[in-house]
């Protein structure tokens, strides 16, 4: 028995669809966007390495953008040479670049170093090469004198002048010689970039680092051979890389290249006399 308040719908065909229930007042429907987390790697690369996405919208870029009216934005001309920003491009190299240029300096007969570094000469490698030479020269010289004093049962005292002398020699040579060559080439109407010359001469000194280490051998003939080979490689590296450029200076280009070659050999001779031959 059925109540009168209900209606039987047995055996009836009901057509149509059930209407969706509306959201109650005060509530907001949440819709989730499709995610690509199930795809690896993601279809759209993001992050600092890929460079496809920028910083967050709320990122503070106060330090990345120069403030209007700052010294870096206003300074120009000769005043820019006294700012750090002026030298940033010459240190924009990574480890692979420095190692590649060091390898080129150890194979001097190619003469392609200037072409490879024409668009991006650096001062990072030359600075650390000279610094390493100062350290190696001072430490090896100190070690040799220490051993010599101990073998002869003499009192040993550290000589600080070896550090200052080495620093003056390497930093001075890698700065003054390129500067003088820059002025000479400018006089003969074959100007070259000063930074490129500093880069070339800085990397040309790398061969003296292993040469100084080999000077630990006690035989004089070995020291002479090591110094001669290192000097010849360094002089050839500089001369061949400047040969084609200096040839535009006219008939006197041969004398300029010869002077460059002999000056580099003179450096090797000085190293042989004062550093490769440390005595008690």
ROVEX-614581 format. One line per field, with one value per residue (C-alpha): x, y, z; residue number from 1. Coordinates in steps of 0.5 Angstrom, whole numbers. Example, Ala and Ser with C-alpha at 12.3 -4.5 7.8 and 13.67 -1.06 7.14 Angstrom:
<recs>
c1: 25,27
c2: -9,-2
c3: 16,14
pos: 1,2
</recs>
This chain:
<recs>
c1: 0,3,1,-2,3,8,7,9,14,15,15,16,21,24,28,32,38,39,41,47,47,49,54,52,52,59,63,68,69,76,79,86,90,93,100,106,109,108,112,120,123,118,115,117,124,124,130,136,140,135,134,127,124,126,126,119,115,116,124,128,132,135,142,142,139,144,141,140,145,150,157,157,152,155,162,165,171,178,174,171,178,178,172,171,166,171,175,169,169,177,175,169,172,171,176,175,177,183,185,184,189,194,194,195,201,204,204,207,208,201,200,193,192,191,186,182,182,181,174,175,182,182,187,184,189,195,194,194,200,204,202,203,210,212,209,213,219,220,218,223,228,227,227,233,237,234,236,243,244,242,247,252,250,249,244,238,234,229,230,224,227,226,219,219,224,220,214,217,220,214,209,213,215,208,206,211,213,206,205,212,210,203,207,212,206,202,208,209,202,200,196,194,190,193,189,190,198,197,193,199,205,201,200,207,210,206,211,216,212,214,221,222,219,224,230,230,234,242,245,247,246,239,238,241,237,230,231,233,227,222,225,225,218,215,219,216,209,210,213,209,202,205,208,202,200,207,208,203,208,212,219,222,217,222,227,221,219,227,227,221,224,230,227,223,230,233,227,229,236,235,231,236,241,237,232,234,241,240,246,248
c2: 0,7,13,19,23,19,18,11,12,5,3,10,13,19,23,29,31,32,39,41,43,50,52,55,62,64,59,59,53,51,49,45,46,40,39,36,33,26,28,27,31,37,39,46,47,52,55,58,53,53,61,60,63,69,71,71,77,79,78,84,87,93,90,88,95,101,106,113,118,112,113,107,110,117,116,116,117,117,116,109,107,107,103,96,95,97,91,86,84,82,77,74,67,60,54,51,58,59,51,52,58,55,49,53,57,50,49,55,53,54,61,62,64,71,69,65,71,77,78,76,77,76,78,73,68,72,75,68,65,71,70,62,64,68,63,57,61,64,57,53,58,58,50,49,54,51,44,47,50,43,39,43,44,52,56,58,64,66,71,75,79,73,74,81,80,75,79,85,81,77,83,88,84,82,89,94,90,89,97,99,94,97,104,102,98,105,109,104,105,97,98,93,92,93,88,83,84,83,77,74,76,73,66,66,66,59,55,57,54,47,49,52,46,42,46,42,37,39,38,44,42,40,47,50,45,47,54,54,50,54,61,58,56,62,67,63,63,71,72,67,70,77,76,77,83,86,85,91,95,95,93,94,88,83,87,88,81,79,84,81,74,76,80,73,69,75,73,66,68,72,67,62,66,68,63,57,57,59,58,58
c3: 0,-2,1,-2,-2,-7,-14,-17,-23,-24,-32,-34,-39,-36,-41,-40,-35,-28,-27,-24,-17,-16,-11,-4,-3,0,-4,-10,-15,-15,-22,-22,-29,-32,-30,-34,-28,-31,-36,-35,-37,-37,-44,-43,-40,-34,-29,-29,-33,-39,-39,-41,-35,-32,-24,-20,-21,-13,-14,-11,-17,-13,-14,-21,-24,-23,-19,-24,-22,-19,-20,-25,-30,-30,-30,-37,-41,-38,-31,-33,-33,-25,-24,-23,-28,-34,-33,-32,-39,-39,-33,-37,-38,-35,-33,-40,-44,-39,-40,-48,-48,-43,-48,-54,-51,-50,-57,-60,-67,-69,-68,-68,-61,-63,-67,-62,-57,-61,-59,-52,-49,-42,-36,-31,-34,-34,-27,-24,-28,-26,-19,-19,-22,-16,-11,-15,-16,-9,-6,-10,-9,-1,-1,-5,0,6,3,1,8,12,8,10,17,16,20,15,15,10,5,3,-2,-7,-6,-8,-13,-17,-16,-19,-25,-27,-26,-29,-35,-37,-36,-38,-45,-48,-46,-50,-56,-56,-57,-62,-66,-66,-68,-74,-76,-74,-68,-63,-57,-51,-47,-53,-52,-44,-45,-50,-46,-40,-43,-46,-39,-37,-40,-34,-29,-30,-32,-25,-22,-26,-24,-18,-21,-19,-25,-29,-36,-34,-32,-38,-42,-39,-39,-46,-48,-44,-47,-54,-53,-50,-55,-61,-58,-58,-64,-69,-66,-68,-74,-79,-75,-75,-82,-84,-81,-87,-88,-81,-79,-79,-74,-69,-69,-68,-62,-59,-60,-57,-51,-49,-49,-45,-40,-40,-39,-33,-30,-31,-27,-22,-20,-24,-20,-13,-9,-2
pos: 1,2,3,4,5,6,7,8,9,10,11,12,13,14,15,16,17,18,19,20,21,22,23,24,25,26,27,28,29,30,31,32,33,34,35,36,37,38,39,40,41,42,43,44,45,46,47,48,49,50,51,52,53,54,55,56,57,58,59,60,61,62,63,64,65,66,67,68,69,70,71,72,73,74,75,76,77,78,79,80,81,82,83,84,85,86,87,88,89,90,91,92,93,94,95,96,97,98,99,100,101,102,103,104,105,106,107,108,109,110,111,112,113,114,115,116,117,118,119,120,121,122,123,124,125,126,127,128,129,130,131,132,133,134,135,136,137,138,139,140,141,142,143,144,145,146,147,148,149,150,151,152,153,154,155,156,157,158,159,160,161,162,163,164,165,166,167,168,169,170,171,172,173,174,175,176,177,178,179,180,181,182,183,184,185,186,187,188,189,190,191,192,193,194,195,196,197,198,199,200,201,202,203,204,205,206,207,208,209,210,211,212,213,214,215,216,217,218,219,220,221,222,223,224,225,226,227,228,229,230,231,232,233,234,235,236,237,238,239,240,241,242,243,244,245,246,247,248,249,250,251,252,253,254,255,256,257,258,259,260,261,262,263,264,265,266,267,268,269,270,271,272,273,274,275,276,277,278,279,280
</recs>
